[in-house]
Structure formats: C-alpha cells, structure tokens
Amino acid sequence: MQASDRFNINSQLEHLQAKYVGTGHADLNRFEWAVNIQRDSYASYVGHYPLLAYFAIAENESIGRERYNFMQVRLYIARMSMFII
Amino acid sequence: MDPEIAKTQEERKRMEQQLASMNSVTFDTDLYGGNDRDSYVTSIPVNEDEENLLDSMIDNEVARKLASYTAPKSLLKEMPRGTDENDDVFGGAGFKKPQRIIDREDDYRKRRLNRVISPERHDAFAAGEKTPDPSVRTYADVMREEALKREKEETLKLIAKKKKQEEEDAANGVESDKSSDSAGAPKRRNRWDQSQDDGSAAAKKAKTTSDWDLPDTTPGRWDATPTPGRLGDATPSASVGRRNRWDETPTPGRVVDSDATPHAGGATPGATPAGMTWDATPKLSGMATPTPKRQRSRWDETPATMGSATPMAGATPAAVSFTPGVTPVGGVELATPTPGAINLRGAITPEQYNLLRWEKDIEERNRPLTDDELDSMFPQEGYKILEPPASYVPIRTPARKLLATPTPLGTPLYSIPEENRGQQFDVPKEAPGGLPFMKPEDYQYFGALLNEDDEEELTPDEQKERKIMKLLLKVKNGTPPQRKTALRQLTDKAREFGAGPLFNRILPLLMQPTLEDQERHLLVKVIDRVLYKLDELVRPYVHKILVVIEPLLIDEDYYARVEGREIISNLSKAAGLATMIAAMRPDIDNIDEYVRNTTARAFSVVASALGIPALLPFLKAVCQSKKSWQARHTGIKIVQQIAILIGCAVLPHLRSLVEIIEHGLLDENQKVRTITALSLAALAEAAAPYGIESFDSVLKPLWKGIRSHRGKVLAAFLKAIGFIIPLMDALYASYYTKEVMVILIREFQSPDEEMKKIVLKVVKQCVSTEGVESDYIRSDILPEFFRNFWVRRMALDRRNYRQLVETTVEIANKVGVADIVGRIVEDLKDESEPYRRMVMETIEKVVTNLGASDIDARLEELLIDGILYAFQEQTSDDANVMLNGFGAVVNALGQRVKPYLPQICGTIKWRLNNKSAKVRQQAADLISRIAVVMKQCQEEQLMGHLGVVLYEYLGEEYPEVLGSILGALKAIVNVIGMTKMTPPIKDLLPRLTPILKNRHEKVQENCIDLVGRIADRGAEFVPAREWMRICFELLEMLKAHKKGIRRATVNTFGYIAKAIGPQDVLATLLNNLKVQERQNRVCTTVAIAIVAETCSPFTVLPALMNEYRVPELNVQNGVLKSLSFLFEYIGEMGKDYIYAVTPLLEDALMDRDLVHRQTAASAVKHMALGVAGLGCEDALVHLLNYVWPNIFETSPHVINAVMEAIEGMRVALGAAVVLNYCLQGLFHPARKVREVYWKIYNSLYIGAQDALVAAYPVLEDEQHNVYRRPELMMFV
C-alpha cells in the first residue's frame, strides 16, 4: 500500500469490508467463494418466507420441512468447510 | 543617597524658601492649592532601585490620586498595545508568540522548581529475592530521609518558637530588672544563646554571616565549606536528603556565582521557609538529631551524567555546573565572569548568558572617558580643568567594586590573546550534522553536541548518550519532519537506549526554567511514547518522572492537565500499583504543602487508572495514620481528588470511600476536619442525585460540626451539607434545609469572602431541592438574603457576582418572578454601575426563565422605568448585559410594552445619534431585538420611522456599527414586509449596493442577508439593471471567509435569477468560471446549480453545455461540477435531462484529464441516484460502460468518485448488473486486477447481499464438493 493510501477513505473502506463475513479478497479460492455463496443462498431462502412457500409448493413438502432441510444443508456446509479449510 | 547630595539639597531648599519669602506674592492657597513644588522630584535618582520604587509607586493605585476618570486598569492592561509588545511583530492575533511557562505561573506553581529529580530507586520486582545493593536507594531509605527531614523541620520550628519566646522574655526582662537573674540562669544552659549574650556586635555578626562561616567548633555534617576533596569522601552524613540545602554552603568562591544567577525558582540558599532561623541552628540540630547508623552518602553514587541525575543543590542548574570539579577555574582571578569565561565553565544558564551579554554591552558604554576624549568633546576656551576637592574619596565599597570593570591581577599590559577555537561568540555556533538551531538556554543540556569529538573514539555509552541528545534536540527544536522521525526513532529504540539514559536526559529538560508550552508538550509526548515501550523497566524512575509530571496536574492550561493525567495513568499501568505506592508514599507526609497537594492529585489519577478498589486498603491506612496529620490530610485529599476526577464513577465505591474518611470529621487537627468536609462535598457532588444512604454515617458529625465550628471549618462543613441535601428525599431535604438555614442566615453576615461564596452555593443547592416550599423561602430566607447579599460590594468581585446571580435565579425559580424582581427593581436606579448591571443580568435571567405574566401593572412601570434609566446611564457594556436585559424584558412583556414604546424609541433615536460608536451600535442592536414586539404592538408607523432613521445612518463609518444598523433594518423589513417598508425598497436597495463592497465580515453578512431577503420577497420593487449590478458585487462576496456569507450569496443568486430571469445571471456566472481562484469557482458552480434549480434546468442546461465547448480546463471542470451539483439538487427531475447530457458526460469520462473523469463520475453518481427506478436504465448502462474502465485509477479522489458512481449504479440498475461487470475480474490472473475487482465486489456485497443470491453464477460441482444451488431452478 502506498504511503498516501494509508490514511484516506479507501483504507477505511477496506477495513470496513474486512469486518463483514462473506466479503472476499484477492487470495480467495473457488471453494471458499462457493461456500460463501452457498451459505448466503440458504440463509436467504430460510429468511424469505415467500421463497420458502414457493419451494414448498414446487417440492410438495411442508414449509417447515423445507426450512429444516435448508438448515441442515447450512450446517453441513459449515461442518464441511471446517473440515476442509 | 549620599550624605553630600542630601546636604546640597537641604541647602537648595533653604534658599528657595528664602526666595519665596522675599517676593511675597501671597496667593490664596485654598483656591490655588498648596505649593505644587513640594511634590517635584528635586533630584534625579542615582540608583536604579530608587527608580523602580518610583515606578511601583506610580503603579500603586492607592498611593496615586485619581487624576481623571479613565477606563478600569484591568481593561487598559488587556488592550493590545502596538509598540511595546513583541506580539505585534507578526501582525497580532494569528501568530501567538511562544510563551514561556514560567511567565504565567504564580508563586505557588513556581514551587515545582524547588523539587529535585530524585535518584533512581530500587526495583524490588526486578531484583527478586536478592538483598538490595547498599548503593541503591530503597523504599526504607527514602522513608528514613523523609522522616529525618520532617524531624528537622519540626526542630527548627521549635527553636524559632523558643527564640521568639526568649526574646520576648528578654524584652520583659529589661523592663523589670529583678527578673533578670532568673531569666539569665536558664539561658546559660544553651550554647547558641551565648553568642547572643556576647553583645550586639556578636549578634549582628551572627545574623549577617551565619555561623558556618565561623571556624567550626563542632565538626559534624553541618560543617562549613565543603572543599572539593571532602565532598567526595564519605562524610558520615545523614543528610542523604534529596533537597538538603545545608549542603549548599556558600563557599567564598561560590558566592559570586550564585549571586550571578538571579534564579526564577528562588531556589538559592536564601529561600528558606519563613519561621526558620538561620543563626545558631545548625549546631543544635547537629546535636539533637543523632546520626543514623547507615553511613551512606549520595556522593557515593556518582551520577552518570553530571547534572542530570542529581541536581541536588536546590535544583538550580547554575549550581550544577559548579560542582566541585569545575568551580575554581573561572571564579578565582576574575571578579566578574567576562564573556571569555563562558565556555571555560562549559554550560551556562540562559540567565547568565543574558547577564553577561548585557554586562559587556554596558561596560563598553560606561568605560571612563580618557582626557583626550574629553578634550575633543569640549571647546578649548571657556572651560578649565579643576582639581578634585580634597574631600573627594573614590568609591571603595565592595558592592560597587563588583560592578566595576574587571582589571586583571597585576599590571594591565597587553598580551596576545590565545586563540580559542572552541570559544562561542554572540552568534551561536551552527550545530553540526544538520541539527536544529540551539537556543542559548539549551547549551547546558546539549552543549556536548557542539564539541567536534570524533564519534569513533567515544565509548558505546557515550555514543548512546550523544544519540539520545541529538534526537531530543531534534524533537525539541527541529522542524516537524525532523521531529517526527526523531520521535519515532526514540520510540523504536527506547529499550535499546535503556530507561536510565533516556530519563536522565529528558527529565532535566522538563525542569528547565525557560521551557515553553510547545516544548513541554513535545517532551511530555516523548515520555509518553517511551513509557509505552519501556514498560516495567521504568520502575526505578517512577519518582523522578512524577516530580516532573505532577506540576502539570495543577497547570492552568487544561490540555497540560490532561496530558499530565495521561502520563501518570500510563506510568501507573507500566509500573504497577505497588511501585507507584512505594514511590509516592514518602511524599504523602512531605513537609512541603505543594508536594503533598500534587501527590494527592497524582494518586487520584493512579486510582482512576488502576481502579479504586485496588487503592482502597492503602487509602484506608493512610487516612488513619497516627504518625502525622499531614498523611491523614493528604489521604483524605486523595479521596476528594478521586471524586472530582472520575465523577459519577465513584458510585460503586461511595460507601467505602465515605467510611475511609468519615473519622476525619472528628480529627484533632482543624485542617484535617476541613479537608474531610470538602471531600464529602466533592463525593456528594460527584454522586448526585444518588447515594444518600452512603452518607448516613456522616450526617450526625456534620450536623454537630456546623453547630460547634466557626470560620473556615464551618464553611467546609456547610459546603458538605449543602451538597448532601440535594441527594435526600423531599421530606428530609426540607427538614434539613430548615435546620441548616438558621446557621446559613447567621453566616450571611460573615465578612469572609470564601464563606460568602460557600453560603451562596449552599443556599442555591438547598433552594433547588424538591422538598423546600416557596412559602418558607419567601418568609424565612428572602428578607435576610436580600439584606445581606444584594449590596453594591457583591458586584465588584466577579466570582461573587456570578454566584449571587445564579443563586437568585434559583430562588426565583421557586418563588416566582414578582417577588424577586419586585425586590431588586428599585436597584436598577442605583448609582453604582456594576451593581445595576448585576441587577439587570438577574432580571434578564429570571424573566427569560419564567416569563413576565406575574408582573403586575405597577411593577411593570417600575421595571421599564428602571431599565430605561440603567440603559441610558451605562458607560460601558462589553458583555451586552444591558442590551440582553432590555431585549429579554421587552420580549417577555410583549404587547404590554406598547405604552412605553414611544419613549423607548426616543431613547434609541437619541443614542443612534451619539458620538460614541459603541452606543450607536448598541442602539441599533436593540432595534433588532425588539422589532418583533413592536410589530405585536401594531406600532408600524413607529417602525417605519425608525427605518427611515436607520436609512439615514447607512453612511456610518465604523463597520461594527454599520453591521448592526443593517441588522436592524433587516429585522424591520422582516416584520413589516416589503410593501409597507419605509423607506421604500426601491430607495433602500441602491444604497445597499455600494455597501456590498465592504470587506468587513459583519457588514457583509448583514448586508447580504438583507439583500437576499429583498430579492426573495420584494424583487419586483427594484429594476432589473440594479439586480444585475448586485450580481456583479455578489461575485466578489463568494471570496468571503465565512461559510455563512458564501451560502447566503449563493442563495441570493437563486432569488435574483428567479426575479429577473436566468439568462443574464447565468452569463455572469459562466464568465466567472474562468477565474483562477478555486474557492470562487466552486461557489460559482454551486450558484449555477441553484439558479438551475430555481428556474428549472432547461433554462440553464443549454448555455451550460455550450460553455463546455470552451477549450479551457477550468471552465470545463466548472461545467462538470455544476452538472454534478445540478443533478444532486434536482433529484428525480433529472430523468428528463439525462439523455441530453449523456454525450457530454461520455466525452468527459474519456478525457485525458483526471479531474474531468473524476467530476464526471460524481455527476454520474448523482444522476444515477436521482433517477433510480424511473426507467433510465439504458442511459445509465451506457454511462457505466464509460465509468468502468476507470476502476484502476490510483489517485484517491478519482478512485473514490468512480467507486461512488458504481455504488450509484448498484442502486439504480440493481446489484445483478454490476455483479456481472464484476465477475470478469474476480479470478483474474493478475493480482492487481483481482484486488480492485474484489474491492468492488465487497462493496456490492455489503450494499446488497441478499439481491446477489439470485445473480451468482452457476458453479459446477467438483468431485465431492457440491456447488450447485438447484432450488433456484425450480419452476411451478
């Protein structure tokens, strides 16, 4: 980093970005990014009720079951990624 | 004065009297006064002393007769005087001359220079189980020394007391002869009395010479003349004391030197505490205090650097340089040190330096004239040379001899002076190796750097010293970059240098008497940084550092205090509680009050740094010390300081703190009782409004105390009660208030100023408490309160004044306006002006708080009458008390003022015509305050009249007054409107146009406000040509320093453009884009944007875009900036114009010039944010394509603008679109590219994480890793 860069807003921006889980950096590999995508996706499905309802209709399952399944996937990803990384 | 002169004067006087009696023209002495010649100075004083005496007499107001009425002395002194102060060399306010700390310190604060940087102490933690080396000072040593010193002090006091008593006895004895025998008998027992009985001559001798000059009969440690040889050896001396002035025995050779340094610190041997007698003491104390067994002297431990580790002798740097080894060189053969002797000594103090320079100068001028010279001066004839009278004897007094020119011993023959290359002349030698300039006073600390020694030959230790010195000099005197690097090096290498060498260099610098604020700040910063690095290595030096830093805690400068606190707090964190206590414990019962005071404050900082609970056991022990009251006093003071320092954070420990100090209320020592009460007050104040239960135990002793004590103790007790009462429940508060009020009312009459302030404070506290009813206050407190406090004298002291006003306002909040105002309204006509002002301020505050509805017709009349009187009679009103008071009362009364308005306006008109500018200004200010009320009273005719009067005064030459007049006009225009205004707007505005040229800030601000208001509401009254003229003037105002003026100007452009159409205004503004000044251009672009906003963009855009064709950077950038502001202001209106400006922005985004791209990017951002969701995506995507290539810019402003434009696009186009742009580079082979893309991705992710879920690319699975997200493919 240049000397002038050290104190301007951009460095703050990067600091801010680094605080959030899920943000990336130049050395991120395909697997790590994919894990983030998966986590975000399943968290988003669980978080949006209409989306859950839509999936439930499509898969012919109850909404609760759908939510449970998605949670399981999330947990699985968490465990797997812990395992591999 | 010489007897001879006196005789001549006597004769002359007699002759004059004879003359007077001869021509006896008798005049009436009653009419013409006595003979004024009595007061003439009949001779010019010879000595300077006399002159100074005269000066001080003139200064002394009491002695001087009041010749004429003039401004108060304090004001005169405050006023800047052009010639005699150096400040004005740099043109006043902006450049403050660096200030020496010592110049603004009072005597008490100067006592810091009496302290000595103590040698380092034993670090028990570092040593572990080992027995400390006898050469190291341990805690026990220090404590022993302190005890010894205390004992000595007490003995001295006893002796003084006894001597005094004996003198009294002796005096009695002369009267009654018969008792002489019995009085003589006990006298003979003591040796020191014998010298007194020897007769007057002997006694006199003892007084003047002090008896160590006598051949010593008792060889002991008081023994005189420490010869160099003897100082070195281990004299069995118990005076290991750090500040032992007995060691400082003036040897004959030294007397001259110590006289030569008139020290600010007053630390010369003469500075003994009062009550100490010099004669005859030493022998006795030599006998009385047995020499302790430990026979270790501090002379054993040779300080590493001369003068830094142990400047023992009263901390005078002068004395340091005359340590045995160095002394005899200069002082022996020369009576006064001549400049040549300067560097024989090595270091000199700045005072010495100045003295020498001055002396040299004077000697040159005052050298006796030779006969030849006299011959050439006087004419040849008419003069003859007289023989000196036989009675003439040249002055031979030794004191004058000293001032005379030094004659070398022996015959004054010329000898070729030996060339001395190391000699320094008046011009300071340039420091080698790019070191910063050295001030004369720095030589004693940094002089070594000037010696051109070969660095290679130095020992490693010396090299280290040298390095530290260089760095410190750079920090102290260097340029900011030098300072920065030096500071960093010091910090980085702190552990390498070691604590000892560092502090031995830094701390003496901080004790330098000529230190300036800035230098101290820097050095303190060094300590702070170094502390952080050294951590536990700092332990042996804790006390040293404290000695230097503690004075900061009582500095009058707030930032110095904060700095001091920070250092001590860091120090305690680095050294730990145990070391801190060990270092400071001996100072707790130091004999010097100054030391105890600063130590208490330092302890409170330690407590706040390490937590109160950690310190509680120690505090408890100290507060219960049986040995000395000083320890108890300091302990309790620590509690007080803790409360003051940490405020409501004492609450968790409140009970324990109160328990620790409560026994102090019954202490046998009065001072301890006082400080205990004050500490309780501080605790209660800090804890308010909680924690009454913790004070339960002290209520009773306090209660008893206020009934039994008098004077200072009572004041303290009252203060404690006063602060505890507000914590109580309403019921108890009411009860206690009633009880304590009896005593308070009794003390109302106390003449003691301190008591008065405390009583006022307590009354305020009690009255504001919930349970105290207004009836009770009205009947029981008010009569006495007003009788005792509302007197003229109270208005004279500023602190009393404020306290009284506050208390009265608080009472008024309880009992209402009418009561209070009714009581003091008559005093508005008092003859003392400060008193009238105090009344006015009180009325203002009361009426502002509570309104005027309570005031009945009669009181209203009195009030207006009084206010008018006070307003007219005022001679000066610097704080605007009268003005504010008048305004507040008139505004509070509202419509009820109507009958008085003609009278008020009459006064105002009369004062507007006054000779004094201040009076005129005040009158104009008053109009702007009461304009609203005049409108309420329907006195429009009167206002119109005032408007005309003000209009006539627009030729005012004082800018302050002119500003106020414009402000008044503005107020009138605001309330009566444009149509009814007199003079009519069409006459008023042309008069304002030239005033816009005025460069005074106040005039500019008021004028532009007025013009803007007219342009806003009454533009049609003025011809368009006039407005254009104003437009040109306004351009100049864009240069104003004050933001408010620039903003008002820019807004006025908008109003004018609205009034006369945008074309002409715009042309003016666009032309202005060509100017050089950046601020002016920026303001112009803002003005263009505002014109566009007020007159719709389509009126402006064509001209603006046309202007972009001018091939000039500034203009093009100005246009782009205007566009940026424009789209920011017009928001979603921009959807109609986006297609129009797109080609222009395309061009700008492709320009070579960075600033073009930057400004265009910010225009794109504003545009995108404005039109989000309005269906302009096609244009935006097009623009994004032009913005995107700029993402690799490195200039911070450009990259910032580009990133923001992309963020804007995210909002307007949705995250998915931008993500698609991003995907191409996230896994780019070049890291530089990846970094930028990930940065964009991250801000996208933070901004719209959820929206990205649907847009992520489909990743294919790898072996056992599943990346697919099949859910999103589902379709019903």
Interface residues (C-beta under 8 A of the other chain):
Chain A: Q2 S4 D5 N8 I9 N10 L13 E14 L16 Q17 Y20 G22 T23 G24 H25 A26 L28 R30 F31 W33 A34 I37 Q38 D40 S41 S44 Y45 G47 Y54 F55 I57 A58 E59 M80
Chain B: T1194 P1196 I1199 N1200 M1203 L1226 F1227 R1231 R1234 E1235 W1238 K1239 Y1241 N1242 S1243 Y1245 I1246 Q1249 D1250 L1252 V1253 Y1256 L1259 E1262 N1265 Y1267 R1269 E1271 L1272 M1274 F1275 V1276
